[in-house]
Amino acid sequence: MPRGDRVGVYKLASVLLAYPTASLRAGVDELDAAAASAPRTSRDAFGRFLTWLRSTSPTAVAEHYVSTFDLRRRCALYLTYYRHGDTRMRGMSLLEFTTAYRTAGFEPTTAELPDYLPLVLEFADLHPRGEALLRRHRADLELLHRALASTDTPYIAVIEAVAARLPALSRRERALVDRAWEAGPPREDVGLAATMPDGLGAPFAPPEYLNGSSDFGVRAGAALPIVESVASSREGRR
C-alpha cells in the first residue's frame, strides 16, 4: 500500500476528530477537497461525515462532540483507555506511545496524553512509527468503533475512514475486542498520574491540521505546516 495513499487519510481524520472550532467550520471547503483526494474506501466515509458537518449548526456539532466523546467513557478518544481505564496498567501502555514519539524526534508540547487519537493520527501522517502504533492498537480502534456505533453518531464515519487503511482484525484481535467490550473500561481508585514514570504526564503532539502556522507544534528540528493545534482547539471549549 503506497504511503501516498495514506497520508491524507490520517491527517484529515486527525482534523475531524479534534474539537470542532470555528476554524474547522470555516475550512470545510478545504476539508471537502482533501476528502475528494482520499482513496475511495476512505473518501466515501469522509463524505458522509462532511455532509453532516455542513448541514448541522456549529453549536449543535460542538454539543454533539462533547456528548459523544467527553461524556461517555466507552467513547473516549484515548486508544488505551477502553481496555485499561485509569489503572496502573495504562501507564505501561502509554510508555509505548511516548517511546515512539521520542524515537522519532518529537518532544512533549501539550496537556494531552500520548494516546490521544488525533495526535496519533497526525503522527501516523508524519512518520511510519505512527502508523505502526495504529496497527498495534487496531483492536483499540475497533473498540472505539463499536462504542460509536452504539451511539448512532456521524463520527463513526471518520473511524471507518481510518480503519479502511489498516489491516483487518485478526482472530486474536477480535477475541480481545469481544472480551474488552463485555467488560467495559476498568476503574481503579489509584490515580493514573501516580503510576507513570517521570515525564509521561506530558504528552506528545505532532502539529495539527492541513496548512498555515501556529505557535503549537513539535520540536522536531523543522517547521511544519499547521492551521490549528489540538491543544488550542480544546482550549476553545473552556
N, C-alpha and C positions, 0 to 999 in steps of 0.2 A: 504494500500500500504506500504510494508515494507520499512523502511528508507534505508536499504542497497541497494535497487534498485535505489535510487535517488541520492546517494552521488556522484557517478562517473559522472552522467549526469551533475549536476550543476558545479562541479569542471572543467570538460572538456570544457563545454560551456564557463566558465569564461576565460579559457586559450585561446580559439579560438576567442573570441570576443575582446581580447586585441590587441593592435597594433602588427603586425607580425614582430617581430625582428628576428635576425639571430638565436637566441637560439630556437625560435619556430620551425624554419625550421630544425635545427639540431636534434630536438626531435621528428620528425614526426613519427618515428617507435614507440616511446613510446605512442604518441597520438593515433596511429592506434590500439595499444594493449588496451589502455583504452577504445576506442570506441567499440572494439570487445566484451568487457565485459559488455557493457551497455544493458539495456532492448531492445528488438527487435525494438519497435517503434522509440526509440531514436537512436539505433545503425544504422539503415538504413539511417537516416538523417545525422548523423555524417559521415557515409561512403561517402555520396555524396560530402560533403564539403571537406573531406580529399583527395578524388580523385582529385578534382580541385586543392587543395593546392599542391599536389605532381606534378601535370602536368603543373603548372604555375611558371614562373620565380619569384624569390624573389622580384625583382624590380616591376614587374607587380602586384604582390599581394599587396605590400605596396601602390602603386599608386591607386589600386582599393579600398583599405581600406579607404584611405584619401578621394577619390572622393565620396565614399558611405556615410561614417559616419561624416566626417568633413565639407563637402561642401554642404550637403543637410539638411536643418532644420528638415524636416519630419523624417529623419533617425538618428537623434541624439541618442546616447546611454545613455540617461538620462531618467529614467522612467516617471518623472513628466513633462518633457519638452513639449511633444506634446500637452497636454491639457492646460498647464499653461504658457508655454513660459517663457520669462524673465519678469514676472509680480509679483506683490505683493502676489498673491495667492500662488505662488510657494514656498515662504518661509515657509508657514504653512505646505505644503505637505512635504518639506524636513525635517521639525521638526519630522515628524513621523519616518523617517529613522534614524535620529540622536538618537532619544529616544530608538529605537530598538537596535542599536549598543551599546549604553551606558548601557542599562539594561542588556545586555548580557556580559558586562565587557570589551568592546572594547574601545580603545582610538583613537582620531584622529591622523593620521600619514601622510597623503598625501595632495596634492593640488586638488584632485578630490572631487566633490560634492558627498554627501552620496547616491544619487540615481543613480550613475554610474553603469550600468548594470553588468559589470564584477565583481565589488565589491559586489553587492547584491547577485550575483550567488555564489561567494565564501563564503559569509556569510551564504547562504542557505545550503551550503555543511557542514558548521561547526556548525550551531546552528538552532534549529527549528524556532526561530523567523525570520530567513532569509527566509525560505520557506513561512512563514506566510505573509511576505512582498510581495513575488511574487504572492501569491494567492489574496491578497487585490488589487494588481495592475495588475491583469490579463488583464483587459481592456487596460491598457497602453502597455502591451506586445503585444497585438493584433494590436494596432495602429502601433507599430514598424514593425510587421509582414506585415501589409498592405503596409506600405511605402516601405519596402524592395521588396515586390512582384512587385511594380510598377517600380523598377529599374532593375529587372532581374539579381539579384546578388546571387552568391552561398552562401553568408552569411545568406540567409533566412533559409537554412537548419539547421543552429545552433539554430535559434529561434524556429524552428519546433521541434527540439530535446527537448528543454526545455518545450515547450507547451504540448508535449506528456505526460509529468509527472505531469501536472497540470489539475484541473477540466476544463471541457468545459465551455465556456462563458454562463452566464445566459441570459435570455431575457433582463433584465435590462442592463447588461453589453454590450450586442450587440447594444442596442439603444444608449447607451453612446458613443460607438465606432463610430457608424454611424454619430452622431451629431458632434463629435470632428473631424472626418475625413473630413467632409464637410467644417468645419470652418478652419482647419489647426492650427498650433501653433500660439497663440496670441502674440502680441507685446505690449510693454509698454515703455514709454520714461524713467521712473524712473528705475534706475539700481536695480538689484536683491539684491546686497550686502547691500544696504542701508536699505532694508526692513527686513533683517534677524536678529534674536536675536544674542547676543554675542556668539561667538564660533561656529556658524553654517557655517561660511565661511571655516572652516577647516573640511573637510570630514573625513569619517571613512573608513578604509580599512583593511579587513581581509587579511591574507597572500595569495599570489597567487601561482598558478601552482602546479605541480604534486609531485615534491620532490626536495631535495637539500637544499640550505641555502641562506640567503640574509640578509643585514642589514635593509631591509624594514620589514614590518610586524606590527602586533598589539601588544599592551602591555596588554596581557590578562593573564599574570601570568605563561605562559609556552611557551617554544619554539615549533614552529610548522613547518612542512616540507614545503619548498617552493623552487622553482627554480629561479623565477624572479618576480619582483613586477610589478603591473600595472603602478606604478609611474615610475619605471626605463624604462619600455617598451615605455612609452610615451615620456620620456626624450630622448630616442634614435631617435626620429623623428626630433629633433631640430638640 
